[in-house]
Each structure stands twice: as C-alpha cells, then as structure tokens.
C-alpha cells in the first residue's frame, strides 16, 4: 500500500511526528470555526490520538497531512472514516488553515483521498457533509466531483438559528471518470 | 392518619394480574427499558436478525455479554451508543431501539422489531411513539433522526405514522444480504427548531 498521494497542488502524507500534528491542531482550534463553533482538544488528548499509529487507524478514522507542493508548507489535514467490515461507504472531511484558503488545496486533497479510499477499500460511496450556510465548503465538495444528496434539517445551532446539514456523495463509477485518476502519483 | 394506617396504604396490594413489565417508557402493550443481563438470550437473535447485522460480526450471547461489560460504556448504555429493549408487557423481548449519540439535536436511531411477531405492527408503532413521547418529556430534543433500509416498509410506515418526515434517500448505502441497498433517513423536528430554521438558500449542486 502507498503512503503518499500527490496531485498538482498538494500531497497527502502521514504526519511526520506528534509535534507536527499537535501544532497544527492547536493552531486550527485556537480560533473558533465561524460555522461549526469552537472546539478545543487539549494537547495530552492530541498526543493520545497520535500515539497508537500516527493517526492512521483502521477502526475509527485516519488523518493525513496536506502539504503544499510549491512551498512545502503544511496547510491542513484530510480525515476519513475507516469503513468497517461489511460497510460499503466512507466519509471524508477537510480542514485547511485560513491563510491557505482560496487556492483549491482542499478540493484536490479531497480528490486524493477519494483515490486512496476507492483504491483500497471495497466502498461504493464516499460522502461528506457541511452546513447549509457554509457555501464555500459546499462548493468545494461539489467542485471535487461529489453530487448533492439532500439535507438534514435543523441540524446545527448558530446565532439563534438552526442550519441544515447538507450531504454530498461520490459513487465509485463517478470517481472512475474523475481527471484526478490520471494525475495522482502514488508513492 | 396513624402510622399503622399509613403503612397499610403504602403496602403493595396482592395481585393476581398477569405479569406486567415495567420500564421507563410504557405503552399499552410494550415497555422500553435498558438492557438487563436476563435479556441476552432473547436479544442476541434479534440483534443478529436486524438488517444492519451484516455490517458487523454475528451477534451471539457471548458477544453481547462482552459489549455489556465494556469498560468504557457498560450496559449498552453509553454516550456513544444506547440500547433500549422493546419488551411486551406480558413479558418477552420483542425488539430493540438503538440511539447513537446523546446530543439532543443530532442523535441517530435505528429500531428493529421481531419479524416473526404476529403483532409486529402494533409493537413497532407503540415503541416508536413511546420513545418519542419519552424524549419530548425529559430530553427536549430538537431533532430525532432514524435511518431505515428502503426495504423496511413496515418500519417506514411506523415512522410516518408517528410524525417523522422523509429527508434523504441514499442509494447503495449499506449491504443487505450481500447486495447494496438504499437507505432512507427520517427526522422529527421540534416546534422550537421548526420556528427557528435558517433560510440559507440553495447550496452548490442543489436543484431548486
């Protein structure tokens, strides 16, 4: 199995060490997310997450570092749920440092993760969800090749209102037609 | 009233009535309550028979006991997963309801009632309406979500009869007997949430 997936703008790779992961997570969580709100993972908890296998876990979820190809900077992480035995779907999630938004890094990181999931698991469907007021994230999911599937109403409370959770998915035959398959380098 | 009279009033009356199960959710025919060790024998085959069972290892009494004694979430009553057994008032486990997560606005549930039960329809409807009433009374949920395989027509009819609305249909979401099957998501929303739904407009790729 490969460990690094490289596209035209970013590569997905395992985190180098505990410090790289903890520093990134705390930088991301220091400012509340304007859509999802604040959350905070104490450093001991982050270390505990990293310790067993460097955030690669076939039981729960795995996380890959997203690295810019032009500067080599770490710009965020790509997360995916591990399909359980008998399961035919997996979820993905992308978090990018604000300073690196608007460059298409998140879209390509998702596409690289689709390659990883469809190539290594017998999944029929990869899905992701975001909030209905988070238009940029929804657009990113759509641009990555996913199709809109529907909305779960009133899922998340922000500023006195309940926002819907909007769900997107990519099926195996749709992934097979994505240009990223001809671009991705596995190493 | 003398102490003696008071004792007489509080003493349970001798009863010749048939066995009647108690639980924190009581309907006319069923109760819902947490799992007890005495349920293992009847519950394990029901867990094994539910359409989602093939996503996991087969359910056996041994495996159920292992889950029951889990060091993080014992008793099948945790923050991550919480199981209610559906028990006939006359005795006998007839199904279960699994609540995933305890967040009052985003927990997800699945339910299964013994397919061999002649009164399955009554049990299913009553268990579902009882669960909803219990949650509304004690937990003030904003949203309760159930997902069901599209082939579970009876369960879908219970959800619709209880006020749940269909939200999303997800093709090829789960395996059932070796074939990818469609999943349907149903939700009940409180008046509090309905009155405060944000109008965020359409998102990318959504047909209006």
Interface residues (C-beta under 8 A of the other chain):
Chain A: X84 X85 X86 X87 X88 X89 X124 X125 X127 X131 X132 X133 X135 X138 X139 X141 X142 X143 X146 X147 X148 X149 X150 X151 X152 X153 X154 X155 X156 X157 X158 X160 X161 X162 X163 X164 X166 X167 X168 X169 X171
Chain B: X54 X55 X56 X57 X105 X106 X142 X143 X145 X167 X168 X169 X170 X171 X172 X173 X174 X175 X180 X185 X187 X189 X193 X194 X196 X197 X198 X200 X201 X203 X204 X205 X206 X207
